[in-house]
């Protein structure tokens, strides 16, 4: 069974940095896949954060994080990363990674989420 697992969340003061990791288990190779990060704050809808094409490394970001967050991946480790710099209190949320085939609009694979809390 294919699973995604996030790690690296925690507590940070505004202006600080955290790096989130998303590691795959099972037989998934991520070839022709997009890997994306989403977040959901209490009482808010799920929000897109960033995405990366596994093979070609093309990336995309939400306007709210552009210039502060960087998505990357390590093919050998089957791991995607989200480097978060200049954190703001409004970045506080549960962060999820997800994977979808490049021709699909749906994400069949999701992690359990990791909490990020940014203090004022």
Secondary structure, DSSP 8 states (H G I E B T S, - for coil): --EEEEE--EEEETT--EEEEEEEESS---TTEEEEEEEE-TTS--EEEEEEETTT--EEE-TTTTTTEEEEEETTTTEEEEEE-S--GGG-EEEEEEEEETT-SS--EE---EEEEEE-
